[in-house]
Amino acid sequence: MTGRRMMDGSRERLVEAFQALTDEAVRAGWAEGDVAMALTELAGEYLIELSGRAITEGALHPRLAEVVPLRKH
């Protein structure tokens, strides 16, 4: 995420949405640890999906490039 997006409140909205999601899962009967594990798994799957797109499209968002280095042939 770019600095500009961070400044316009996008991160704060994401935090609020994340908190609402976790609260809803706990209200639905999930244990907090299970919520954390499920969200961690989903985040990992999303990162894998983004990495796959970067490989197939040949482009990588600059922030993602910081955590998912591409091998150059």
All heavy atoms as TSV, in Angstrom:
chain	resi	resn	atom	element	x	y	z
A	1	MET	N	N	0.849	-1.168	0.000
A	1	MET	CA	C	0.000	0.000	0.000
A	1	MET	C	C	0.890	1.225	0.000
A	1	MET	O	O	1.854	1.296	0.740
A	1	MET	CB	C	-0.881	-0.044	1.246
A	1	MET	CG	C	-1.909	1.041	1.266
A	1	MET	SD	S	-3.043	0.898	2.666
A	1	MET	CE	C	-3.910	-0.583	2.259
A	2	THR	N	N	0.556	2.169	-0.808
A	2	THR	CA	C	1.378	3.361	-0.904
A	2	THR	C	C	1.145	4.264	0.291
A	2	THR	O	O	0.137	4.182	0.971
A	2	THR	CB	C	1.062	4.151	-2.193
A	2	THR	OG1	O	-0.272	4.637	-2.099
A	2	THR	CG2	C	1.254	3.308	-3.428
A	3	GLY	N	N	2.121	5.148	0.526
A	3	GLY	CA	C	1.985	6.092	1.617
A	3	GLY	C	C	0.741	6.947	1.489
A	3	GLY	O	O	0.075	7.258	2.462
A	4	ARG	N	N	0.400	7.338	0.256
A	4	ARG	CA	C	-0.794	8.166	0.044
A	4	ARG	C	C	-2.046	7.425	0.480
A	4	ARG	O	O	-2.918	7.988	1.127
A	4	ARG	CB	C	-0.887	8.568	-1.417
A	4	ARG	CG	C	-2.083	9.445	-1.675
A	4	ARG	CD	C	-2.123	9.923	-3.086
A	4	ARG	NE	N	-3.336	10.728	-3.245
A	4	ARG	CZ	C	-3.859	11.025	-4.383
A	4	ARG	NH1	N	-3.292	10.632	-5.494
A	4	ARG	NH2	N	-4.947	11.740	-4.454
A	5	ARG	N	N	-2.152	6.167	0.127
A	5	ARG	CA	C	-3.324	5.396	0.525
A	5	ARG	C	C	-3.388	5.244	2.034
A	5	ARG	O	O	-4.447	5.236	2.615
A	5	ARG	CB	C	-3.319	4.021	-0.136
A	5	ARG	CG	C	-3.661	4.077	-1.593
A	5	ARG	CD	C	-3.814	2.700	-2.141
A	5	ARG	NE	N	-4.037	2.747	-3.563
A	5	ARG	CZ	C	-4.050	1.689	-4.328
A	5	ARG	NH1	N	-3.856	0.512	-3.813
A	5	ARG	NH2	N	-4.255	1.795	-5.612
A	6	MET	N	N	-2.234	5.083	2.657
A	6	MET	CA	C	-2.204	4.965	4.108
A	6	MET	C	C	-2.728	6.252	4.731
A	6	MET	O	O	-3.438	6.218	5.714
A	6	MET	CB	C	-0.781	4.715	4.592
A	6	MET	CG	C	-0.196	3.405	4.130
A	6	MET	SD	S	-0.707	2.051	5.135
A	6	MET	CE	C	0.650	2.029	6.273
A	7	MET	N	N	-2.394	7.390	4.119
A	7	MET	CA	C	-2.782	8.674	4.669
A	7	MET	C	C	-4.266	8.957	4.486
A	7	MET	O	O	-4.863	9.662	5.277
A	7	MET	CB	C	-1.958	9.795	4.025
A	7	MET	CG	C	-0.507	9.744	4.421
A	7	MET	SD	S	0.504	10.943	3.555
A	7	MET	CE	C	-0.252	12.480	4.049
A	8	ASP	N	N	-4.884	8.382	3.456
A	8	ASP	CA	C	-6.290	8.721	3.218
A	8	ASP	C	C	-7.250	7.862	4.038
A	8	ASP	O	O	-8.441	7.938	3.857
A	8	ASP	CB	C	-6.627	8.674	1.724
A	8	ASP	CG	C	-6.769	7.263	1.161
A	8	ASP	OD1	O	-6.664	6.285	1.912
A	8	ASP	OD2	O	-6.983	7.148	-0.057
A	9	GLY	N	N	-6.750	7.081	4.932
A	9	GLY	CA	C	-7.600	6.319	5.829
A	9	GLY	C	C	-7.907	4.904	5.396
A	9	GLY	O	O	-8.650	4.203	6.079
A	10	SER	N	N	-7.342	4.457	4.297
A	10	SER	CA	C	-7.626	3.096	3.829
A	10	SER	C	C	-7.220	2.044	4.844
A	10	SER	O	O	-7.943	1.079	5.068
A	10	SER	CB	C	-6.913	2.824	2.507
A	10	SER	OG	O	-7.429	3.640	1.497
A	11	ARG	N	N	-6.065	2.218	5.444
A	11	ARG	CA	C	-5.602	1.227	6.418
A	11	ARG	C	C	-6.542	1.188	7.620
A	11	ARG	O	O	-6.878	0.117	8.128
A	11	ARG	CB	C	-4.182	1.514	6.875
A	11	ARG	CG	C	-3.625	0.392	7.738
A	11	ARG	CD	C	-2.170	0.632	8.104
A	11	ARG	NE	N	-1.500	-0.534	8.585
A	11	ARG	CZ	C	-1.746	-1.151	9.737
A	11	ARG	NH1	N	-2.695	-0.724	10.527
A	11	ARG	NH2	N	-1.057	-2.210	10.104
A	12	GLU	N	N	-6.982	2.356	8.051
A	12	GLU	CA	C	-7.892	2.406	9.190
A	12	GLU	C	C	-9.210	1.699	8.872
A	12	GLU	O	O	-9.753	0.971	9.702
A	12	GLU	CB	C	-8.158	3.854	9.609
A	12	GLU	CG	C	-6.957	4.523	10.252
A	12	GLU	CD	C	-5.904	4.996	9.258
A	12	GLU	OE1	O	-6.177	5.038	8.022
A	12	GLU	OE2	O	-4.784	5.296	9.693
A	13	ARG	N	N	-9.689	1.881	7.651
A	13	ARG	CA	C	-10.923	1.187	7.246
A	13	ARG	C	C	-10.700	-0.318	7.190
A	13	ARG	O	O	-11.579	-1.098	7.549
A	13	ARG	CB	C	-11.418	1.721	5.911
A	13	ARG	CG	C	-12.041	3.112	6.053
A	13	ARG	CD	C	-12.763	3.535	4.779
A	13	ARG	NE	N	-11.869	3.669	3.627
A	13	ARG	CZ	C	-11.150	4.751	3.364
A	13	ARG	NH1	N	-11.186	5.793	4.176
A	13	ARG	NH2	N	-10.389	4.803	2.296
A	14	LEU	N	N	-9.538	-0.720	6.744
A	14	LEU	CA	C	-9.211	-2.145	6.706
A	14	LEU	C	C	-9.155	-2.713	8.119
A	14	LEU	O	O	-9.666	-3.812	8.379
A	14	LEU	CB	C	-7.887	-2.365	5.978
A	14	LEU	CG	C	-7.444	-3.813	5.798
A	14	LEU	CD1	C	-8.472	-4.604	4.994
A	14	LEU	CD2	C	-6.091	-3.859	5.105
A	15	VAL	N	N	-8.551	-1.984	9.033
A	15	VAL	CA	C	-8.488	-2.422	10.435
A	15	VAL	C	C	-9.899	-2.564	11.004
A	15	VAL	O	O	-10.212	-3.551	11.681
A	15	VAL	CB	C	-7.638	-1.446	11.283
A	15	VAL	CG1	C	-7.806	-1.713	12.772
A	15	VAL	CG2	C	-6.177	-1.536	10.887
A	16	GLU	N	N	-10.754	-1.586	10.715
A	16	GLU	CA	C	-12.131	-1.651	11.209
A	16	GLU	C	C	-12.876	-2.859	10.634
A	16	GLU	O	O	-13.592	-3.558	11.359
A	16	GLU	CB	C	-12.870	-0.365	10.868
A	16	GLU	CG	C	-12.370	0.839	11.643
A	16	GLU	CD	C	-12.930	2.156	11.132
A	16	GLU	OE1	O	-13.805	2.133	10.232
A	16	GLU	OE2	O	-12.498	3.205	11.632
A	17	ALA	N	N	-12.710	-3.104	9.361
A	17	ALA	CA	C	-13.363	-4.251	8.725
A	17	ALA	C	C	-12.823	-5.563	9.286
A	17	ALA	O	O	-13.590	-6.511	9.524
A	17	ALA	CB	C	-13.169	-4.199	7.212
A	18	PHE	N	N	-11.527	-5.611	9.507
A	18	PHE	CA	C	-10.901	-6.802	10.073
A	18	PHE	C	C	-11.454	-7.060	11.481
A	18	PHE	O	O	-11.804	-8.193	11.825
A	18	PHE	CB	C	-9.382	-6.599	10.113
A	18	PHE	CG	C	-8.613	-7.781	10.575
A	18	PHE	CD1	C	-8.246	-8.779	9.688
A	18	PHE	CD2	C	-8.239	-7.906	11.898
A	18	PHE	CE1	C	-7.526	-9.881	10.117
A	18	PHE	CE2	C	-7.513	-9.005	12.336
A	18	PHE	CZ	C	-7.156	-9.993	11.451
A	19	GLN	N	N	-11.557	-6.014	12.272
A	19	GLN	CA	C	-12.084	-6.161	13.626
A	19	GLN	C	C	-13.530	-6.615	13.601
A	19	GLN	O	O	-13.942	-7.475	14.375
A	19	GLN	CB	C	-11.955	-4.852	14.407
A	19	GLN	CG	C	-12.329	-4.981	15.879
A	19	GLN	CD	C	-11.421	-5.935	16.618
A	19	GLN	OE1	O	-10.201	-5.783	16.585
A	19	GLN	NE2	N	-11.990	-6.919	17.284
A	20	ALA	N	N	-14.319	-6.058	12.689
A	20	ALA	CA	C	-15.725	-6.465	12.568
A	20	ALA	C	C	-15.826	-7.941	12.184
A	20	ALA	O	O	-16.675	-8.672	12.717
A	20	ALA	CB	C	-16.439	-5.591	11.542
A	21	LEU	N	N	-14.967	-8.372	11.279
A	21	LEU	CA	C	-14.964	-9.775	10.865
A	21	LEU	C	C	-14.607	-10.691	12.029
A	21	LEU	O	O	-15.271	-11.707	12.257
A	21	LEU	CB	C	-13.983	-9.980	9.708
A	21	LEU	CG	C	-13.806	-11.399	9.203
A	21	LEU	CD1	C	-15.120	-11.950	8.646
A	21	LEU	CD2	C	-12.714	-11.444	8.145
A	22	THR	N	N	-13.570	-10.332	12.766
A	22	THR	CA	C	-13.169	-11.176	13.896
A	22	THR	C	C	-14.242	-11.184	14.980
A	22	THR	O	O	-14.543	-12.235	15.548
A	22	THR	CB	C	-11.812	-10.742	14.475
A	22	THR	OG1	O	-11.865	-9.382	14.883
A	22	THR	CG2	C	-10.688	-10.929	13.471
A	23	ASP	N	N	-14.843	-10.031	15.241
A	23	ASP	CA	C	-15.912	-9.966	16.239
A	23	ASP	C	C	-17.094	-10.843	15.831
A	23	ASP	O	O	-17.665	-11.557	16.660
A	23	ASP	CB	C	-16.394	-8.524	16.424
A	23	ASP	CG	C	-15.363	-7.639	17.110
A	23	ASP	OD1	O	-14.379	-8.161	17.671
A	23	ASP	OD2	O	-15.549	-6.401	17.063
A	24	GLU	N	N	-17.471	-10.789	14.559
A	24	GLU	CA	C	-18.587	-11.593	14.060
A	24	GLU	C	C	-18.293	-13.082	14.193
A	24	GLU	O	O	-19.164	-13.875	14.574
A	24	GLU	CB	C	-18.888	-11.242	12.605
A	24	GLU	CG	C	-20.036	-12.014	11.998
A	24	GLU	CD	C	-21.374	-11.758	12.672
A	24	GLU	OE1	O	-21.556	-10.671	13.255
A	24	GLU	OE2	O	-22.250	-12.650	12.615
A	25	ALA	N	N	-17.071	-13.483	13.893
A	25	ALA	CA	C	-16.700	-14.896	14.010
A	25	ALA	C	C	-16.781	-15.365	15.459
A	25	ALA	O	O	-17.282	-16.458	15.740
A	25	ALA	CB	C	-15.294	-15.118	13.452
A	26	VAL	N	N	-16.320	-14.538	16.383
A	26	VAL	CA	C	-16.392	-14.890	17.806
A	26	VAL	C	C	-17.851	-14.970	18.256
A	26	VAL	O	O	-18.239	-15.905	18.963
A	26	VAL	CB	C	-15.581	-13.897	18.666
A	26	VAL	CG1	C	-15.845	-14.096	20.150
A	26	VAL	CG2	C	-14.086	-14.026	18.365
A	27	ARG	N	N	-18.681	-14.022	17.823
A	27	ARG	CA	C	-20.113	-14.065	18.162
A	27	ARG	C	C	-20.786	-15.320	17.595
A	27	ARG	O	O	-21.736	-15.835	18.174
A	27	ARG	CB	C	-20.826	-12.815	17.647
A	27	ARG	CG	C	-20.653	-11.604	18.533
A	27	ARG	CD	C	-21.628	-10.494	18.166
A	27	ARG	NE	N	-21.468	-10.011	16.803
A	27	ARG	CZ	C	-20.614	-9.055	16.429
A	27	ARG	NH1	N	-19.852	-8.471	17.324
A	27	ARG	NH2	N	-20.532	-8.685	15.169
A	28	ALA	N	N	-20.261	-15.800	16.467
A	28	ALA	CA	C	-20.824	-17.002	15.838
A	28	ALA	C	C	-20.350	-18.283	16.521
A	28	ALA	O	O	-20.754	-19.374	16.135
A	28	ALA	CB	C	-20.463	-17.030	14.358
A	29	GLY	N	N	-19.478	-18.126	17.530
A	29	GLY	CA	C	-19.060	-19.295	18.288
A	29	GLY	C	C	-17.634	-19.754	18.066
A	29	GLY	O	O	-17.198	-20.732	18.665
A	30	TRP	N	N	-16.915	-19.082	17.220
A	30	TRP	CA	C	-15.517	-19.451	16.988
A	30	TRP	C	C	-14.667	-19.029	18.183
A	30	TRP	O	O	-14.873	-17.949	18.749
A	30	TRP	CB	C	-14.972	-18.720	15.770
A	30	TRP	CG	C	-15.449	-19.205	14.443
A	30	TRP	CD1	C	-16.737	-19.280	14.010
A	30	TRP	CD2	C	-14.642	-19.648	13.365
A	30	TRP	NE1	N	-16.773	-19.730	12.718
A	30	TRP	CE2	C	-15.496	-19.973	12.299
A	30	TRP	CE3	C	-13.272	-19.788	13.188
A	30	TRP	CZ2	C	-15.025	-20.442	11.076
A	30	TRP	CZ3	C	-12.803	-20.253	11.968
A	30	TRP	CH2	C	-13.677	-20.583	10.937
A	31	ALA	N	N	-13.706	-19.844	18.532
A	31	ALA	CA	C	-12.716	-19.461	19.540
A	31	ALA	C	C	-11.771	-18.441	18.907
A	31	ALA	O	O	-11.487	-18.517	17.698
A	31	ALA	CB	C	-11.931	-20.685	20.002
A	32	GLU	N	N	-11.292	-17.487	19.698
A	32	GLU	CA	C	-10.416	-16.451	19.145
A	32	GLU	C	C	-9.179	-17.042	18.471
A	32	GLU	O	O	-8.745	-16.561	17.428
A	32	GLU	CB	C	-10.005	-15.463	20.229
A	32	GLU	CG	C	-11.129	-14.532	20.623
A	32	GLU	CD	C	-10.701	-13.499	21.642
A	32	GLU	OE1	O	-9.919	-13.845	22.561
A	32	GLU	OE2	O	-11.154	-12.352	21.519
A	33	GLY	N	N	-8.623	-18.092	19.042
A	33	GLY	CA	C	-7.457	-18.731	18.432
A	33	GLY	C	C	-7.786	-19.338	17.078
A	33	GLY	O	O	-6.976	-19.275	16.148
A	34	ASP	N	N	-8.974	-19.914	16.972
A	34	ASP	CA	C	-9.399	-20.488	15.691
A	34	ASP	C	C	-9.614	-19.397	14.647
A	34	ASP	O	O	-9.289	-19.577	13.473
A	34	ASP	CB	C	-10.677	-21.308	15.861
A	34	ASP	CG	C	-10.456	-22.580	16.667
A	34	ASP	OD1	O	-9.295	-23.042	16.759
A	34	ASP	OD2	O	-11.445	-23.112	17.202
A	35	VAL	N	N	-10.159	-18.268	15.088
A	35	VAL	CA	C	-10.338	-17.133	14.176
A	35	VAL	C	C	-8.971	-16.680	13.666
A	35	VAL	O	O	-8.771	-16.487	12.462
A	35	VAL	CB	C	-11.075	-15.964	14.860
A	35	VAL	CG1	C	-11.100	-14.735	13.967
A	35	VAL	CG2	C	-12.488	-16.374	15.264
A	36	ALA	N	N	-8.032	-16.531	14.579
A	36	ALA	CA	C	-6.691	-16.086	14.198
A	36	ALA	C	C	-6.045	-17.057	13.217
A	36	ALA	O	O	-5.448	-16.633	12.211
A	36	ALA	CB	C	-5.814	-15.923	15.439
A	37	MET	N	N	-6.168	-18.347	13.469
A	37	MET	CA	C	-5.569	-19.335	12.569
A	37	MET	C	C	-6.244	-19.312	11.198
A	37	MET	O	O	-5.574	-19.370	10.168
A	37	MET	CB	C	-5.665	-20.739	13.173
A	37	MET	CG	C	-4.731	-20.955	14.356
A	37	MET	SD	S	-2.985	-20.687	13.956
A	37	MET	CE	C	-2.717	-21.957	12.751
A	38	ALA	N	N	-7.567	-19.228	11.172
A	38	ALA	CA	C	-8.283	-19.209	9.896
A	38	ALA	C	C	-7.902	-17.973	9.085
A	38	ALA	O	O	-7.668	-18.068	7.873
A	38	ALA	CB	C	-9.791	-19.247	10.138
A	39	LEU	N	N	-7.826	-16.819	9.736
A	39	LEU	CA	C	-7.466	-15.596	9.024
A	39	LEU	C	C	-6.021	-15.631	8.545
A	39	LEU	O	O	-5.708	-15.133	7.463
A	39	LEU	CB	C	-7.731	-14.376	9.899
A	39	LEU	CG	C	-9.210	-14.107	10.170
A	39	LEU	CD1	C	-9.370	-12.978	11.177
A	39	LEU	CD2	C	-9.958	-13.794	8.885
A	40	THR	N	N	-5.151	-16.231	9.333
A	40	THR	CA	C	-3.758	-16.385	8.914
A	40	THR	C	C	-3.676	-17.267	7.671
A	40	THR	O	O	-2.953	-16.954	6.721
A	40	THR	CB	C	-2.913	-16.983	10.054
A	40	THR	OG1	O	-2.963	-16.084	11.167
A	40	THR	CG2	C	-1.480	-17.207	9.636
A	41	GLU	N	N	-4.428	-18.356	7.669
A	41	GLU	CA	C	-4.449	-19.241	6.505
A	41	GLU	C	C	-4.995	-18.523	5.278
A	41	GLU	O	O	-4.443	-18.640	4.177
A	41	GLU	CB	C	-5.279	-20.489	6.801
A	41	GLU	CG	C	-4.624	-21.426	7.802
A	41	GLU	CD	C	-5.549	-22.545	8.253
A	41	GLU	OE1	O	-6.674	-22.681	7.717
A	41	GLU	OE2	O	-5.153	-23.286	9.177
A	42	LEU	N	N	-6.077	-17.778	5.467
A	42	LEU	CA	C	-6.654	-17.033	4.344
A	42	LEU	C	C	-5.686	-15.981	3.814
A	42	LEU	O	O	-5.562	-15.801	2.595
A	42	LEU	CB	C	-7.965	-16.373	4.767
A	42	LEU	CG	C	-9.142	-17.320	4.994
A	42	LEU	CD1	C	-10.301	-16.566	5.642
A	42	LEU	CD2	C	-9.572	-17.964	3.695
A	43	ALA	N	N	-4.995	-15.296	4.710
A	43	ALA	CA	C	-4.017	-14.291	4.280
A	43	ALA	C	C	-2.889	-14.948	3.496
A	43	ALA	O	O	-2.436	-14.428	2.471
A	43	ALA	CB	C	-3.465	-13.534	5.486
A	44	GLY	N	N	-2.436	-16.113	3.955
A	44	GLY	CA	C	-1.397	-16.844	3.239
A	44	GLY	C	C	-1.850	-17.272	1.855
A	44	GLY	O	O	-1.103	-17.151	0.873
A	45	GLU	N	N	-3.084	-17.746	1.762
A	45	GLU	CA	C	-3.629	-18.147	0.467
A	45	GLU	C	C	-3.735	-16.951	-0.475
A	45	GLU	O	O	-3.457	-17.060	-1.672
A	45	GLU	CB	C	-4.995	-18.809	0.646
A	45	GLU	CG	C	-4.912	-20.166	1.321
A	45	GLU	CD	C	-6.260	-20.713	1.736
A	45	GLU	OE1	O	-7.311	-20.114	1.379
A	45	GLU	OE2	O	-6.286	-21.741	2.443
A	46	TYR	N	N	-4.112	-15.805	0.071
A	46	TYR	CA	C	-4.216	-14.589	-0.737
A	46	TYR	C	C	-2.839	-14.161	-1.238
A	46	TYR	O	O	-2.678	-13.790	-2.399
A	46	TYR	CB	C	-4.875	-13.481	0.086
A	46	TYR	CG	C	-5.084	-12.203	-0.678
A	46	TYR	CD1	C	-5.937	-12.150	-1.775
A	46	TYR	CD2	C	-4.422	-11.040	-0.307
A	46	TYR	CE1	C	-6.134	-10.972	-2.480
A	46	TYR	CE2	C	-4.617	-9.857	-1.002
A	46	TYR	CZ	C	-5.472	-9.823	-2.080
A	46	TYR	OH	O	-5.654	-8.666	-2.776
A	47	LEU	N	N	-1.848	-14.253	-0.391
A	47	LEU	CA	C	-0.489	-13.903	-0.793
A	47	LEU	C	C	0.014	-14.840	-1.889
A	47	LEU	O	O	0.637	-14.393	-2.864
A	47	LEU	CB	C	0.445	-13.939	0.412
A	47	LEU	CG	C	1.871	-13.487	0.194
A	47	LEU	CD1	C	1.926	-12.064	-0.350
A	47	LEU	CD2	C	2.641	-13.571	1.489
A	48	ILE	N	N	-0.306	-16.119	-1.781
A	48	ILE	CA	C	0.074	-17.086	-2.815
A	48	ILE	C	C	-0.619	-16.740	-4.132
A	48	ILE	O	O	-0.011	-16.774	-5.204
A	48	ILE	CB	C	-0.254	-18.527	-2.364
A	48	ILE	CG1	C	0.704	-18.933	-1.248
A	48	ILE	CG2	C	-0.198	-19.498	-3.540
A	48	ILE	CD1	C	0.301	-20.199	-0.517
A	49	GLU	N	N	-1.911	-16.380	-4.048
A	49	GLU	CA	C	-2.648	-15.988	-5.250
A	49	GLU	C	C	-2.006	-14.763	-5.908
A	49	GLU	O	O	-1.816	-14.720	-7.128
A	49	GLU	CB	C	-4.100	-15.675	-4.899
A	49	GLU	CG	C	-4.928	-15.209	-6.071
A	49	GLU	CD	C	-6.318	-14.768	-5.662
A	49	GLU	OE1	O	-6.825	-15.213	-4.622
A	49	GLU	OE2	O	-6.891	-13.951	-6.397
A	50	LEU	N	N	-1.673	-13.762	-5.113
A	50	LEU	CA	C	-1.029	-12.564	-5.649
A	50	LEU	C	C	0.321	-12.895	-6.276
A	50	LEU	O	O	0.664	-12.366	-7.332
A	50	LEU	CB	C	-0.838	-11.515	-4.554
A	50	LEU	CG	C	-2.088	-10.827	-4.035
A	50	LEU	CD1	C	-1.721	-9.869	-2.909
A	50	LEU	CD2	C	-2.815	-10.099	-5.145
A	51	SER	N	N	1.064	-13.753	-5.628
A	51	SER	CA	C	2.365	-14.153	-6.165
A	51	SER	C	C	2.205	-14.870	-7.497
A	51	SER	O	O	2.973	-14.641	-8.428
A	51	SER	CB	C	3.089	-15.070	-5.171
A	51	SER	OG	O	3.321	-14.404	-3.965
A	52	GLY	N	N	1.198	-15.727	-7.581
A	52	GLY	CA	C	0.933	-16.428	-8.835
A	52	GLY	C	C	0.579	-15.473	-9.949
A	52	GLY	O	O	1.049	-15.612	-11.082
A	53	ARG	N	N	-0.235	-14.476	-9.611
A	53	ARG	CA	C	-0.583	-13.471	-10.617
A	53	ARG	C	C	0.646	-12.689	-11.051
A	53	ARG	O	O	0.800	-12.368	-12.224
A	53	ARG	CB	C	-1.638	-12.513	-10.086
A	53	ARG	CG	C	-3.029	-13.025	-10.285
A	53	ARG	CD	C	-4.025	-11.921	-10.053
A	53	ARG	NE	N	-4.628	-12.147	-8.743
A	53	ARG	CZ	C	-5.128	-11.212	-7.969
A	53	ARG	NH1	N	-5.099	-9.963	-8.326
A	53	ARG	NH2	N	-5.674	-11.515	-6.823
A	54	ALA	N	N	1.511	-12.392	-10.104
A	54	ALA	CA	C	2.726	-11.638	-10.435
A	54	ALA	C	C	3.592	-12.432	-11.399
A	54	ALA	O	O	4.168	-11.879	-12.334
A	54	ALA	CB	C	3.508	-11.315	-9.172
A	55	ILE	N	N	3.640	-13.727	-11.205
A	55	ILE	CA	C	4.446	-14.575	-12.081
A	55	ILE	C	C	3.820	-14.642	-13.470
A	55	ILE	O	O	4.507	-14.476	-14.476
A	55	ILE	CB	C	4.600	-15.984	-11.465
A	55	ILE	CG1	C	5.478	-15.899	-10.213
A	55	ILE	CG2	C	5.180	-16.961	-12.484
A	55	ILE	CD1	C	5.451	-17.136	-9.356
A	56	THR	N	N	2.504	-14.859	-13.518
A	56	THR	CA	C	1.861	-15.001	-14.824
A	56	THR	C	C	1.735	-13.684	-15.559
A	56	THR	O	O	1.790	-13.648	-16.784
A	56	THR	CB	C	0.466	-15.646	-14.698
A	56	THR	OG1	O	-0.363	-14.849	-13.843
A	56	THR	CG2	C	0.563	-17.048	-14.152
A	57	GLU	N	N	1.580	-12.596	-14.828
A	57	GLU	CA	C	1.440	-11.291	-15.473
A	57	GLU	C	C	2.775	-10.578	-15.638
A	57	GLU	O	O	2.859	-9.569	-16.328
A	57	GLU	CB	C	0.485	-10.407	-14.660
A	57	GLU	CG	C	-0.931	-10.945	-14.630
A	57	GLU	CD	C	-1.827	-10.185	-13.666
A	57	GLU	OE1	O	-1.380	-9.167	-13.100
A	57	GLU	OE2	O	-2.969	-10.618	-13.473
A	58	GLY	N	N	3.792	-11.080	-14.967
A	58	GLY	CA	C	5.120	-10.486	-15.095
A	58	GLY	C	C	5.274	-9.149	-14.412
A	58	GLY	O	O	6.187	-8.391	-14.714
A	59	ALA	N	N	4.396	-8.854	-13.488
A	59	ALA	CA	C	4.486	-7.584	-12.769
A	59	ALA	C	C	4.219	-7.841	-11.298
A	59	ALA	O	O	3.529	-8.777	-10.930
A	59	ALA	CB	C	3.464	-6.597	-13.311
A	60	LEU	N	N	4.776	-6.988	-10.478
A	60	LEU	CA	C	4.617	-7.145	-9.043
A	60	LEU	C	C	4.475	-5.777	-8.405
A	60	LEU	O	O	5.271	-4.879	-8.664
A	60	LEU	CB	C	5.837	-7.874	-8.473
A	60	LEU	CG	C	5.781	-8.359	-7.039
A	60	LEU	CD1	C	4.636	-9.356	-6.854
A	60	LEU	CD2	C	7.083	-9.024	-6.653
A	61	HIS	N	N	3.435	-5.602	-7.609
A	61	HIS	CA	C	3.232	-4.344	-6.901
A	61	HIS	C	C	4.469	-4.073	-6.031
A	61	HIS	O	O	4.993	-4.982	-5.396
A	61	HIS	CB	C	1.976	-4.443	-6.031
A	61	HIS	CG	C	1.597	-3.157	-5.391
A	61	HIS	ND1	N	2.209	-2.690	-4.263
A	61	HIS	CD2	C	0.677	-2.245	-5.736
A	61	HIS	CE1	C	1.682	-1.537	-3.925
A	61	HIS	NE2	N	0.741	-1.246	-4.809
A	62	PRO	N	N	4.948	-2.851	-5.991
A	62	PRO	CA	C	6.175	-2.542	-5.245
A	62	PRO	C	C	6.154	-2.997	-3.784
A	62	PRO	O	O	7.156	-3.493	-3.290
A	62	PRO	CB	C	6.276	-1.018	-5.338
A	62	PRO	CG	C	5.501	-0.653	-6.549
A	62	PRO	CD	C	4.412	-1.676	-6.665
A	63	ARG	N	N	5.039	-2.865	-3.078
A	63	ARG	CA	C	4.993	-3.280	-1.680
A	63	ARG	C	C	5.036	-4.801	-1.564
A	63	ARG	O	O	5.643	-5.337	-0.661
A	63	ARG	CB	C	3.742	-2.729	-0.997
A	63	ARG	CG	C	3.748	-1.247	-0.816
A	63	ARG	CD	C	4.731	-0.833	0.226
A	63	ARG	NE	N	4.271	-1.296	1.518
A	63	ARG	CZ	C	4.680	-0.837	2.662
A	63	ARG	NH1	N	5.556	0.119	2.706
A	63	ARG	NH2	N	4.235	-1.326	3.790
A	64	LEU	N	N	4.381	-5.497	-2.477
A	64	LEU	CA	C	4.409	-6.950	-2.457
A	64	LEU	C	C	5.807	-7.441	-2.789
A	64	LEU	O	O	6.271	-8.440	-2.254
A	64	LEU	CB	C	3.384	-7.526	-3.444
A	64	LEU	CG	C	3.201	-9.036	-3.434
A	64	LEU	CD1	C	2.794	-9.525	-2.049
A	64	LEU	CD2	C	2.158	-9.447	-4.445
A	65	ALA	N	N	6.509	-6.729	-3.640
A	65	ALA	CA	C	7.865	-7.104	-4.018
A	65	ALA	C	C	8.792	-7.123	-2.811
A	65	ALA	O	O	9.777	-7.852	-2.789
A	65	ALA	CB	C	8.404	-6.151	-5.081
A	66	GLU	N	N	8.453	-6.359	-1.788
A	66	GLU	CA	C	9.271	-6.334	-0.579
A	66	GLU	C	C	9.211	-7.663	0.179
A	66	GLU	O	O	10.145	-8.023	0.870
A	66	GLU	CB	C	8.820	-5.206	0.341
A	66	GLU	CG	C	9.050	-3.832	-0.241
A	66	GLU	CD	C	8.443	-2.733	0.624
A	66	GLU	OE1	O	7.997	-3.016	1.759
A	66	GLU	OE2	O	8.412	-1.591	0.155
A	67	VAL	N	N	8.101	-8.386	0.061
A	67	VAL	CA	C	7.947	-9.627	0.805
A	67	VAL	C	C	7.949	-10.864	-0.079
A	67	VAL	O	O	8.089	-11.969	0.413
A	67	VAL	CB	C	6.665	-9.625	1.669
A	67	VAL	CG1	C	6.763	-8.595	2.761
A	67	VAL	CG2	C	5.426	-9.427	0.828
A	68	VAL	N	N	7.790	-10.685	-1.388
A	68	VAL	CA	C	7.776	-11.819	-2.310
A	68	VAL	C	C	8.756	-11.530	-3.443
A	68	VAL	O	O	8.374	-11.074	-4.510
A	68	VAL	CB	C	6.374	-12.055	-2.899
A	68	VAL	CG1	C	6.370	-13.303	-3.775
A	68	VAL	CG2	C	5.332	-12.185	-1.801
A	69	PRO	N	N	10.032	-11.794	-3.205
A	69	PRO	CA	C	11.004	-11.515	-4.273
A	69	PRO	C	C	10.824	-12.492	-5.437
A	69	PRO	O	O	10.556	-13.675	-5.234
A	69	PRO	CB	C	12.346	-11.718	-3.590
A	69	PRO	CG	C	12.060	-12.621	-2.430
A	69	PRO	CD	C	10.639	-12.336	-2.014
A	70	LEU	N	N	10.912	-11.968	-6.649
A	70	LEU	CA	C	10.825	-12.813	-7.844
A	70	LEU	C	C	12.226	-13.209	-8.268
A	70	LEU	O	O	13.162	-12.401	-8.201
A	70	LEU	CB	C	10.162	-12.055	-8.994
A	70	LEU	CG	C	8.674	-11.789	-8.866
A	70	LEU	CD1	C	8.195	-11.009	-10.078
A	70	LEU	CD2	C	7.898	-13.088	-8.754
A	71	ARG	N	N	12.361	-14.447	-8.705
A	71	ARG	CA	C	13.645	-14.893	-9.252
A	71	ARG	C	C	13.727	-14.446	-10.691
A	71	ARG	O	O	12.789	-14.604	-11.447
A	71	ARG	CB	C	13.754	-16.413	-9.171
A	71	ARG	CG	C	13.903	-16.904	-7.790
A	71	ARG	CD	C	14.118	-18.382	-7.716
A	71	ARG	NE	N	13.971	-19.071	-8.967
A	71	ARG	CZ	C	13.929	-20.382	-9.087
A	71	ARG	NH1	N	14.005	-21.129	-8.036
A	71	ARG	NH2	N	13.805	-20.957	-10.259
A	72	LYS	N	N	14.838	-13.900	-11.050
A	72	LYS	CA	C	15.042	-13.501	-12.445
A	72	LYS	C	C	15.893	-14.576	-13.115
A	72	LYS	O	O	16.883	-15.012	-12.580
A	72	LYS	CB	C	15.718	-12.144	-12.515
A	72	LYS	CG	C	14.839	-11.068	-11.935
A	72	LYS	CD	C	15.377	-9.711	-12.209
A	72	LYS	CE	C	14.407	-8.708	-11.611
A	72	LYS	NZ	N	14.698	-7.371	-11.941
A	73	HIS	N	N	15.466	-14.971	-14.307
A	73	HIS	CA	C	16.174	-16.033	-15.041
A	73	HIS	C	C	17.187	-15.439	-15.969
A	73	HIS	O	O	17.115	-14.446	-16.531
A	73	HIS	CB	C	15.184	-16.868	-15.840
A	73	HIS	CG	C	14.194	-17.542	-14.964
A	73	HIS	ND1	N	14.485	-18.636	-14.196
A	73	HIS	CD2	C	12.890	-17.253	-14.679
A	73	HIS	CE1	C	13.411	-19.014	-13.530
A	73	HIS	NE2	N	12.435	-18.181	-13.804
